[in-house]
C-alpha cells in the first residue's frame, strides 16, 4: 500500500450522501453525459487524431519517460478511471516535458500531464486530483460534445503548447489539420464543463481514498501569479483568476468532507529529479521568479542538498537587474506591459534597459550577492560540488571581477572533467587569463 493514503477508507454515510446530493444538484443539466455516446464519421476522425498525437510527441522528443514517475502516474490514473462506456475510449497516461503548468485529456482517453505541473504537486492526493479532473472530462465526453457544439467547423488549427503561459518562448509548435475538439482539450472546455469536471473529481477522490481537499489545494497553488505576466492564451490550469474562482467554489463544496492522512516525503524523493529539471527549465527560459519560488519550496524539504542551493543561486543570478517585487503587487496594466516586453525585446535588451536605471543597478548588486551566498552554502555542504563553482564564475564575471571569476572557473574544470560544457568554460578561462595579463602589462 502506498504511503500517505488509506486503501479504501469508509467515509461517514452523511458525508457520502452530502457529496452525492451536491453532485446531483450541481450536475443536473450539466454539459456532459456518462452514458455511451455513438460517433459519426467526423467524430471518429477526432478520436483517430487524438491517438496520433502520441506519435507526434514522440517524434519531437517531448514525452518524459522516467519509468518510476510514469509507473506512479499510471498506477494512480488507472485506479481512478472508471470502466469506459465506449469502445473508442481507453485511458492512457503520459508525461510531456513542458514547463508550463498544464494537463489535458483527449476524447480517446489519452491524458497528458506537463512536467511543469507535476513539479508543483506536493503529494499523491494532489496528483490524483489533477488526474481525476482530466479523467472526468473523458468520462463525461466533454471533448465530443464541445466538438459537436462547434459543428466541426474550422478544423485547421495551430497548436502552441506552452505559449499559453510563456509567450513566444513556446517549447514547440506545429501547423497541421487538427480538429477544434483537440484544441479545446488542450486549452479548456469552458466554465460549465470545467466546473463539472472539478465536482466529479472530488467524487472520484473521495471514492478511492484520496483527500478530497487536494483539488482546491492544487487550484490554489496554480492561482499564484509568480511572474507577473498576463498569459496570452490561458489554459485551464494556468488562468490565475479562473483558478482562484474554481478553488473557492470547490472549497465551498468539499470543506465539510473528511480529509485523509498524507505523507509527501516518499513522493518528494521520487519527484526530486523532475523538480530540479523543471527549475532549470525556468532558469533557461528566463522565468526566475518561478524558479526561485520552486527552489525555495524545495529548500524547506531538502536544506542539506547542495543542488537545491545551487538552483537558488542560479535563480538569483538570472533575476539579474529585476526587482524582488512580488508579482501579486503589480497592477493588471503592469502585468500586460511585462508580457508585451517579453515579446518585443530579447532578454539582453530587457536587461540593458533595466541596468540604465539606478534601481536596476541596485537590484543587480543585491541579487548577485544573494547568488554568491547560495553558491557558498552549496559549497559548505559539499566542497567538491562543481556546478556551484561555475555559478560563482558567472556571477563574478557579471560583477566585473575577473580574478575571482577565473579562480571559480578553474575549480570547476578541475572537478567537472566530463562535463559537456567544460570546453566552453576553458575558453572563458583563456579569455580571463588574457584580460588579466593585459591589465598587468598595462600597469607594468
N, C-alpha and C positions, 0 to 999 in steps of 0.2 A: 504494500500500500504506500502511495506517495506521501511524503511528509507534508504537513500543512493543510491537509483536508481529511475529512472523515469519509469512510467508504460509502455509506448511504444513511446519513443521519435522519432520524424521524422527527420532522417538524411538527409542531402542535397543530391539531386539527383546525384551530381558529386561524392560525397564520396561513395555512394552505387554502382554507375557504376564502380568506380575505383576498389573497392574491388571485384566486380563481375568479372572484367577483370583480376584482379590478380589471382583469384582462377581458372578461366577458363584456363588462360595460364599456371599456375603452376601445375594444376592437370591433364592437358591433358596427357594421357598415364600413369597416376598415378596407384598405386598398387591396389586400392580398386574400388568398384562399389556401387552405391546407388540404384541399381535396385534389384529386388528379385533374390535370389540365391537358387537353389534347392540343396539338400544334398543327398549323398549316405549313405550307412549303417554305415560306419565308422565315417562319419561326424555327423550322428545322435547320435552316442555314445559320440562324443565330446561334443555335446550340453547337453546330459544327465549328463555327468561327471561334466560339468560346474555347473549345478543346484545342484549336490550332494555336492559341496564344502561348501555350506552354512551350511549343517548339520555337516560336519566335523569341521568347525569353531566353531559351537555351542557346539559340544562335547568337544572341548578343551577350552571352555570359552574365546574365542578370539574376539567375537563380542562385540563391545562397544555400549551399549543400552541406552544411555542417550536420553530420549524421546524428549526433546526440540531440541537437536542437530540433531537427526535423522529426526525430522519434518522439520527443516531448510534444511538439505541436500536433502531430498526427494522433498521438495517443489521446490527448485531451479533446481534439476535434472529433475523433471517431466516437468517443464516449458520449459527447453531447449531441451529435447529429441524429435526428430521428430517421426511421426507415423511410426511404424515398417513396413518394406516391406515384412516381412516373418512371418509366424505363429509361428516359433520357437523362436522369439525374443520378450522378454518382459523386459522393462527397470525397474530394481530394484536397490536400492541404500543402501549400508551398510557401517558401520564403523568397522575397525579392531583395536583392542588395540595392537598396534605395534609401537615402537618409530621411526622406520626407515621411512624417508620421501618418501613415495611411494603411488601410486594409480594404480589400474589396472582394465581393463574391460575384461569380459569373453564373448565368442561368443554368449551366450544366452541372453545377455543384462544385466547381473549382474555386477554392478560396486562397487568397494570397495575403500575406502579411509583410509589410515592408520592414526591413531591419531597423529603420528609424523609429517605428512604432514599438517593435519588440524591445528595443533598448530602453524604453520608458516604463514598461510594466514591471511591477515590483515583485509579483509572486504568481503562483499557479492560478489562483482565483481571478486575478486581473487578466491573465492570458485567456482564461476560459470566458471572461466577459466579452473580450474582443471577438473571439471565435463564435460565441453564442449569438451576438448581434449579426454577424455575417451569415451564419447558418440560418437564422430566422429569415433573412432576405431570400435565400434559396427555397426554404420550406414554404414560404408564402407566395412563391412565384412572382416576386416583385419585378425581376428583370423581364419576364414575359409580359406582364400587364403594363409595365411602363412602355415597352416596345409597342404594344398594341395601341396605347394612347397616342403615340406619335404616328400611327398608321404606317410604320416602316419607312417614313419619308427621309430623304437626305441621308442616305447610307454612307456617303463619303465623309469620313471623319478623320481629323488629325488628332492623334492622341499624344499628349505631352505629359507623361508621368513625371512628377517631380516639379514641373513648372507651376503647378497649382500652389505650391508653397514657396518655391525658391526661385521664381522668376526665370531669367534667361539661363541660369546655371542648371537647367534641367539635365538629368543624367542621361536621358536618351529620348529619342522621338522617332516616329516614322509616319510617312504619309501612306495611307492604304485604304482599301474599301472595308471599313469595319463598321458594323451596324451601330446605330444610335443607341440601341439597348446596351451594348458593351460600354460605350462612352458613359452612359448613366451609371452603370455598375461601378465604374472607376471613380466617379465624382459625386455620387449620391443620388438618392431617389426622390428627394423632396421631403418636406416636413412630415406629411402623414405617414408615408412608408417608413421613414427613419424612426418616428415615434412608435410605430407598431413593432418594428424590429427591436427597439430598446425594451419594450414591455415583454415581448416574447423571450428576450434574452434573460430577463430577470427570472422568468418562469423556468427556463432551462437550467439556470444556475442553481436555483433552489431545489429542483427535482433531482439534480445529480450531485448534491452535497457540496457545492461551492458557495462561497459567501455572496449573497445577492447584492451586497453593498459594493462589490468590486466594480460593477459597471459605472455607477456615478463617480466612484473614485477615479477611474480611468478618464472619464469625461472631464473631471476637474483638472487632472494632470495636463490634459491636452488643451484645456482652455487657456493655459498660461501663455501669454504672448512674450516669448523670450527674446525675439529680435526687434520688436517694434516695427514690423512691416505689415502692410495690408496684402494678404495673398491675392494674386491676380485671378486665379481660378480655385476658390476654396473647395476642398474635398470634405466629405462627411466627417473625417477625423482631424481636419486642420482648420476649420472655420471657428475661430476662437469665440465669437459672440454666440454662434449657434450651439457650440459645445457647452457653453456656460448655461444656456437656457435648457438644454437637454439634461444637464446634470441636476439642475433644480427640479425639473419635472420628475426625473427618475428617483431622486432622493425622496420627494414627496410621496411617491407611490410605494417605496420599498423600505423607508426608515423603520417601520414597525416590525419588519421581518427579522427573525433572529439571525445573528451572524454566525460565522464558523471560525474556529481557531486556525490561524495561518502562521506559516514559517517561511520567510523569504531567503534564509541562508543557503540552502541547497540550490534553490532556483537561481540565486545570485551568482553562485560559483559557476553554474552551467552557462549563464549569460555573460560572464566576465569578458571573454574574448570578443564577443559581439559588441558589447558596450564600448570596449576600447576602440574597436574598429569604427564604430559609429561616431565617436568623439573625433577621431582622426579625420573622418569624412567631413564633419562640420568645420574643422580647422582648415582642411584643404580647400573647402568651398567658401571660406570666409564667412562663417557664421559663429563668431567667437562667443557671443552671449549664450547660445545654445550649448556650445562645447563646455564652457565654464560651468553652466548650471548642472549639466550631467556629470562632469568631473567632480564637482563639489559634493553631489549626491553620492557618488561612488566613494569619495574620501571618507564620508561618515561611516561606511561599512568596511573600508579597507585602508585604515590610516597608515599601515606599515607596508603598503605595496608601492615600491618606487615608481612603477609605470603610471600610477594614478597621479603622483606628484609631478611627474614629467608632463603628463597631459594638461595639468593645471598650468604649468609653466608655458606650454605651447599655446594654451588659450589666452593667457595674459599677453604673450608676445604678439599673437595675431590680433588682439584687440587694439594694439598699437596706439594711435592718437585719438581713439574714440573714448568718449566719456563712460564712466561707470553707471550713468543714469539708468534707472530701471525702465525698460520699455513700457511698462504699465503706466509710467508717469507721462508718456508722450500723448499729445492730442491726436485725434484721427487725422488731421491735416498733416501733422509732422510725420506720422507713420506712412501716409501716402507719399509724402516727399521723399522719405527714405527709400521706399520701394522704387520710385521713379529714378532716383540717383543710382541705384544698383543697375538699372538698365542703361542709363545714359552714360555712366562713367565706369572705367575699369577700377579695379582695386587700387592700383598705384595712383590713379588720378584722384580718387577719393581721399587717399592718404595725403597726397601732396596738398590738396585744398585744405584739409584739416590742419596740417602742420604749418600752414601760413598764418595761423592764429595763435595767440598766447595760450589760449585754452587747450588747443591741440598739442602744443609743445609740452605743457604741464602734464597732460594726460599721458603722453608717450613716456615721459620720465617716470611717472608713477607706475604705469602698467609694466614697464620693463623691470622696474625694481621688484614688483610682485613676482615677475617671472624668475628673476635671479633667486629670490627666496625659495620659490617652489623647486627649482632645479637643485638648489643647495640641500633642501630637505630630502630630495630623491637620493642624492649622493651620501647624505648622512645615513640613510637606510642601507645603501649599497654603494660603496666607493668605486666599484667597477661597472656601474650602470652606464654604459656608453651613451645612450640617447640623451641623457641629461647633459653630457659634455657638448654634444652637438648643439643642443638648445642654448647653452651658455655662449658658445661661439657665435651663434646668430644674434643673440642679444647684444653681446659686446661689439659686434660689427655695427649694429644699429646705433649703439652709443658712441661710435667712433673711437673705440678703444682697441686698436689693432694688436697690441701686445697681449692683452688678456684674451682676445678672440683667438689668436694663434695658439696660445697655451691650451685653451679648451679644445680646439680642433685637434691638436697634437695628441691629447689624451684620447680623443675619440678614435682616431685612426689606429692608435696602438691597441685599443680594446676591441674595436669592431673590424677585425681583419677580413671578415667575409661579408661585410655589409654591402648591399648593391650600390649605395651612394658613396662608398669610400673614395672612389676616384674623383668624384665631384669635390669632396672635402679636401683632398690632397691638392687639387688645383686652387682652391681658396687659400690653402696654406702657402702655396707658392706665391700667390698674389700678395698676401700679407707680408711674407718674407721680403719680397721685392720692395714693398712700400716702406717697411721698417729700415731696410738697407738704404733706401733713398733718403729717408729722413736723417739717418746717421751720417751719410755722406754730406748732406746739406749743412749739418751742424759742424762737420769736420772742417 
